[in-house]
């Protein structure tokens, strides 16, 4: 057997550079890295020699680097991914939140955090977490519950099994998610005689799981018997590249389609069967159809509580769950159809060809009325001193083309965007709401732009999220990854303040004016963004179209700041969400909210 002597770090980089998807592209297209004493000598040296095959990008925060990597994978429907490496200690633990985000959203990313010395000779090293009861523990054990596959590399030859397992996890639609290989820093530098064949180019084909014959028969019978079915399209439709198959299936049966946050853009907004968003942040049209449906056909969704209205919206309907992951099909005793979304929809279309289409004419008015409401709340008016989020969304929508990609993550904006944004093209709507992670937006925008350099990327972010993580704004400028960032400044965490008020609480510690500060807030977002290298302007709703046009024609990242209404949301559509209210309080508002809460639980 022919061998080649390489350090473990060199072997890892060489192997990862030789892994391809079935489109003959390198599956791992780059590595985000902040070097420290846990990875600079080993992985840093190895990456230096592999810049043509695995280019290295330097961000400004480990967590946001990982957000960019995850957004890249999501924007490309999991066909490609990125590596993220950090030093031991805080660099590594900064990744844990990002790992949780990728895990919840079932998105591939490879984490290579530095780890303690496998030899333990210099133990304890700088930044090492010491367990008083377990000598094998390191800070990287935090990754175990938020990784789909975890391993600790203490010997170079362990890569011979760990790396193929990592790739298999990230490329399998059923297990897809974050992988962590905690890489002991002395091991990175140790050499081993690796088989040359280990580094042969390998193509990882997308596994298209075929449905079980009996499950398929049961699904067909359930659909035939249903009088008022509703399709819920989740992210799995996009990841499976099944948007055309979804449209064909819906048109064959004449069945309305509702979209989750991850599934939005699976069907064009103006398709006559697209009834809009579903659930807590859903449209009145989709939610009304859901209430009267006798069968929910859930395609590629894990049915989290925002989709189901904490299961109060989908409590009486039969549910046919089509998912590549059996875990997701067995929730709440669903009728399961385990398989790839594209394959399942094709087979259902074939088997149901000639079946009488459902009569949904009575629902057409619901959709028409909903779109009229969307147009109403997104238009500017003279009744507001400050524009609402909905009005800003309307102005942005009117000034970007249908090929643009909107990016968002946490706060009130995702709810408004889910209801109001009109996504015309697949992947034109990129909102991370599985983990609802503040600070994802700007870094996510960079990752999306790297995935789709030909499309305009518009990041919509609140001032709270902007202040939490904004450093990759500088990265976008330095990497020439131009994005447009619209900062809606409502002076605090307005979304959670509204929830606080809705549950009977007094405004407290959310809006800047209701938070203990010695000095009032005087944040200048324009000067801050300019200092990071971006173009920046503050504007009004009337001037926003002009600012957006300037940003579109600019050669680098632009930040547009606009003051917005902190209290008022669109208040159209939506559904109850289970947020526990204190059973006992001295505040009458809380007691009233608790009575309302109990009524919703009962109903």
VENNORCOR-V328928 format. One record per residue. N is the residue number from 1. PSI is psi as a letter, one per 30 degrees, with the letter a starting at -180 (999 if undefined). Layout:
((N,PSI) (N,PSI))
This chain:
((1,k) (2,k) (3,l) (4,k) (5,j) (6,l) (7,l) (8,e) (9,e) (10,e) (11,e) (12,e) (13,e) (14,e) (15,e) (16,e) (17,f) (18,g) (19,k) (20,l) (21,l) (22,g) (23,g) (24,h) (25,k) (26,k) (27,e) (28,j) (29,f) (30,l) (31,k) (32,k) (33,k) (34,j) (35,k) (36,a) (37,f) (38,f) (39,f) (40,e) (41,e) (42,d) (43,e) (44,e) (45,e) (46,e) (47,e) (48,e) (49,f) (50,g) (51,f) (52,e) (53,e) (54,i) (55,k) (56,k) (57,k) (58,k) (59,a) (60,f) (61,k) (62,e) (63,e) (64,e) (65,e) (66,e) (67,e) (68,e) (69,e) (70,e) (71,e) (72,e) (73,e) (74,e) (75,f) (76,g) (77,h) (78,g) (79,f) (80,l) (81,a) (82,l) (83,k) (84,k) (85,k) (86,l) (87,l) (88,l) (89,b) (90,e) (91,e) (92,e) (93,f) (94,f) (95,f) (96,e) (97,e) (98,e) (99,e) (100,e) (101,e) (102,e) (103,e) (104,e) (105,g) (106,h) (107,k) (108,k) (109,k) (110,j) (111,k) (112,i) (113,k) (114,l) (115,l) (116,l) (117,k) (118,e) (119,f) (120,g) (121,e) (122,g) (123,k) (124,k) (125,l) (126,k) (127,g) (128,k) (129,k) (130,k) (131,k) (132,f) (133,f) (134,j) (135,f) (136,f) (137,k) (138,l) (139,f) (140,f) (141,f) (142,f) (143,f) (144,e) (145,f) (146,g) (147,k) (148,e) (149,k) (150,k) (151,l) (152,k) (153,j) (154,f) (155,k) (156,e) (157,f) (158,f) (159,f) (160,f) (161,e) (162,e) (163,e) (164,e) (165,e) (166,e) (167,e) (168,e) (169,e) (170,f) (171,f) (172,j) (173,f) (174,f) (175,g) (176,k) (177,a) (178,k) (179,k) (180,k) (181,j) (182,j) (183,j) (184,k) (185,e) (186,e) (187,e) (188,e) (189,f) (190,k) (191,l) (192,l) (193,j) (194,k) (195,k) (196,e) (197,f) (198,f) (199,g) (200,k) (201,k) (202,k) (203,k) (204,j) (205,k) (206,k) (207,j) (208,j) (209,k) (210,k) (211,l) (212,k) (213,e) (214,e) (215,e) (216,e) (217,e) (218,e) (219,e) (220,e) (221,e) (222,e) (223,e) (224,e) (225,f) (226,k) (227,e) (228,i) (229,l) (230,k) (231,k) (232,j) (233,k) (234,a) (235,f) (236,f) (237,e) (238,e) (239,f) (240,f) (241,h) (242,g) (243,e) (244,e) (245,e) (246,e) (247,e) (248,e) (249,e) (250,e) (251,e) (252,e) (253,f) (254,h) (255,k) (256,l) (257,k) (258,l) (259,k) (260,l) (261,e) (262,f) (263,f) (264,k) (265,g) (266,f) (267,k) (268,k) (269,e) (270,g) (271,k) (272,f) (273,g) (274,j) (275,g) (276,a) (277,l) (278,k) (279,b) (280,e) (281,h) (282,l) (283,l) (284,e) (285,e) (286,e) (287,e) (288,e) (289,e) (290,e) (291,e) (292,f) (293,k) (294,f) (295,k) (296,k) (297,j) (298,j) (299,j) (300,h) (301,k) (302,g) (303,h) (304,l) (305,f) (306,f) (307,e) (308,f) (309,h) (310,h) (311,g) (312,f) (313,e) (314,h) (315,f) (316,f) (317,k) (318,k) (319,k) (320,j) (321,j) (322,j) (323,k) (324,f) (325,j) (326,e) (327,e) (328,f) (329,f) (330,g) (331,k) (332,h) (333,h) (334,l) (335,j) (336,k) (337,j) (338,k) (339,l) (340,k) (341,e) (342,e) (343,e) (344,e) (345,e) (346,e) (347,e) (348,e) (349,e) (350,e) (351,f) (352,g) (353,k) (354,f) (355,k) (356,k) (357,k) (358,l) (359,j) (360,g) (361,e) (362,f) (363,f) (364,e) (365,e) (366,e) (367,e) (368,e) (369,e) (370,e) (371,e) (372,e) (373,e) (374,e) (375,e) (376,e) (377,f) (378,f) (379,k) (380,k) (381,l) (382,g) (383,f) (384,k) (385,e) (386,k) (387,l) (388,l) (389,e) (390,e) (391,e) (392,e) (393,e) (394,e) (395,e) (396,e) (397,e) (398,f) (399,g) (400,l) (401,l) (402,f) (403,f) (404,l) (405,k) (406,k) (407,k) (408,l) (409,d) (410,l) (411,a) (412,f) (413,e) (414,e) (415,e) (416,e) (417,e) (418,e) (419,e) (420,f) (421,k) (422,j) (423,j) (424,f) (425,k) (426,k) (427,g) (428,f) (429,j) (430,i) (431,k) (432,j) (433,g) (434,e) (435,f) (436,h) (437,j) (438,k) (439,f) (440,f) (441,e) (442,e) (443,e) (444,e) (445,e) (446,e) (447,e) (448,e) (449,e) (450,e) (451,e) (452,i) (453,f) (454,f) (455,k) (456,k) (457,j) (458,j) (459,k) (460,k) (461,k) (462,l) (463,e) (464,e) (465,e) (466,e) (467,f) (468,e) (469,j) (470,f) (471,f) (472,f) (473,e) (474,e) (475,e) (476,e) (477,e) (478,e) (479,g) (480,h) (481,i) (482,k) (483,l) (484,k) (485,j) (486,j) (487,j) (488,j) (489,j) (490,g) (491,h) (492,a) (493,i) (494,e) (495,e) (496,f) (497,e) (498,e) (499,e) (500,e) (501,e) (502,f) (503,g) (504,f) (505,l) (506,k) (507,k) (508,j) (509,g) (510,d) (511,k) (512,e) (513,f) (514,g) (515,k) (516,j) (517,k) (518,e) (519,k) (520,l) (521,k) (522,h) (523,k) (524,j) (525,e) (526,e) (527,e) (528,e) (529,e) (530,e) (531,f) (532,g) (533,f) (534,l) (535,k) (536,k) (537,k) (538,k) (539,l) (540,l) (541,e) (542,e) (543,f) (544,e) (545,e) (546,e) (547,e) (548,e) (549,e) (550,e) (551,e) (552,e) (553,f) (554,l) (555,f) (556,l) (557,k) (558,k) (559,k) (560,k) (561,k) (562,k) (563,k) (564,l) (565,k) (566,f) (567,e) (568,k) (569,l) (570,e) (571,h) (572,l) (573,a) (574,l) (575,l) (576,k) (577,k) (578,j) (579,j) (580,k) (581,k) (582,k) (583,f) (584,k) (585,l) (586,f) (587,k) (588,e) (589,e) (590,e) (591,e) (592,e) (593,e) (594,e) (595,e) (596,e) (597,e) (598,e) (599,e) (600,e) (601,e) (602,e) (603,999))
